[in-house]
Amino acid sequence: MAGLFDGFEGYRVVTPAEKRDALTKALVAVDANVLLNLYRYNPRTTNDLLAVLDKLGDRLVVPHQAIREFHRNRLKAIGNPEQANNDARSALDKSQHAARRALDVWSKQVALDESELQHLHDDVGRVFDTLRAAVDGAAPDRVHPSTPTDEDPVLRRLTDLLDGKVLPCPDDARWSALIDEGKQRVADMVPPGYLDADKSDQYPEGAAGDFLVYTQACEVAKARELDLIIVTNDEKDDWWWRRGGDLIGPRQEMTREFFDLTGRRLYLMRPSELLDHSIALNVQVNPDSARDAGTNRSDIDDVVDDDDVGLGEWTAEAVDSLLERLRAEGRRDLAEVILEAARSGGTLGRDAVYTICGYSDDRLLVGFTRPTARITAHLQTEQRLPEVVTPMLTPLYRGPGRLYAVRIPPEVVEILTTHAPRSDVEAELEPTGKYRPLSDYLSAIRADSTSMTFTEIEDILGDTLAPSARRHLPYWYSSQNSLGKAVATAGFKPRGVRFDTETVEFHRRG
């Protein structure tokens, strides 16, 4: 007679105590992203994590593919600290100038005493001096791409730590067979790693990298007759059994596969969990280290390398053109998805996309991004965009079939949420200013939407619109200027702004 979990081993949720116990007995295999993030944590977290790994002794292994990916992506993980510092200082300088400008405009409106204005300027200067000092102070601690190997503290520690612990590359025939098997698993959507299908043309192993890490770790655990812990920063659904935002454990298929192979238990841990359970190894770590290790960081593969092909950026003109062409083609829904994604910080969830587009829940978004990709290609042909840019709409998946969100480029978020040009700063600083009559008008209507011409709005205002309203699309969608504040106060948001017909739609917020 079978028990409740016989044949269903993957559905048993382990306790924290079981994880701590496993840390003292199991084989621990570390993925490349864990080693790469040693360059991206603060020094305290890096030292604490290395101390925990060191305590594992000969139970620590690194699969050959993980080391291959570590060396391949190490310079990306290091980044360019000097450029980051320069960019940060430049941004701070611009922000300080904007703050001083805003105070100057405001002081004239309220007739502020000159001495009080100077006092405020001094306060602003001290704040930005503190921020610049913090930026400059971080630079000496960072490794640079040109740092010699012998002077790289992370490499020095890893050289000692991983001596004799890196698993060898199988012979050519076995390696080729494993790559073929991994690629077939990706095609069949067998975990782990099938969500890396877009890497199929990037590397010699194609999309089989995760499988190569997983299968070599499993084989060594079987040979040593040990449970297996795989430590990874990967949080995608092709590794984890997930419920909402909770990462419960390995995918059931993986747990069952490992049990059938070895008769033992498979665990997944993130570096933050490793630090949380360090007491099991009699290692004391700073509590803040686990929080730092748990901070969400972009995937290394998403980091743009200086040696990569130059990645251009979207311009405000190109964004305006793309949105206008979408509307001209009858795809106002896609234009609104882009605008709503900008208002949401760059990523828009699936439910919002379906609501905006009016799709039924069972619809798959096959070809959803084709209109934006086609228009992007036209803009590139017209030399209004660089040859290489981030796609306007990137679908995000956590599993096969249905997307969970779409993402727009960060520069597009900034373009669509930016303040109006300085010529309109005075209008922006008024709480609702001359736009209060528009707010009162919208508040009084009962319909959920209304379409208006710019002239009709000016009739309501008894005044002209700010010049930016006729030149810059972002002005209408900014929540920071007085027009945006007035519309939001009435419970509406603008959609479908068109400069050619000088019309705008206002829709009641959901």
Secondary structure by P-SEA (a helix, b strand, c coil): cccccccccccccccaaaaaaaaabbbbbbcaaaaaacccccaaaaaaaaaaaaaccccccccaaaaaaaaaccccccccaaaaaaaaaaaaaaaaaaaaaaaaaaaaaacccaaaaaaaaaaaaaaaaaaaaaaaaaccccccccccccccaaaaaaaaaacccccccccaaaaaaaaaaaaaaaaacccccccccccccccccccaaaaaaaaaaaaaaaaacbbbbbbccccccccccccccccccccaaaaaaaaaaccbbbbbbcaaaaaaacccccbbbbaaaaaaaacccccccccccccccbbbbbcaaaaaaaaaaaaaacaaaaaaaaaaaaaacccccaaaaaaaacccccccccccaaaaaaaaaaaaaaccccccccccbbbbbccccccccccccaaaaaaaacccccccccccccccccaaaaaaaaaacccccccccaaaaaaaaccccccccccccccccccccaaaaaaaaaccccccccccccbbbbbccc
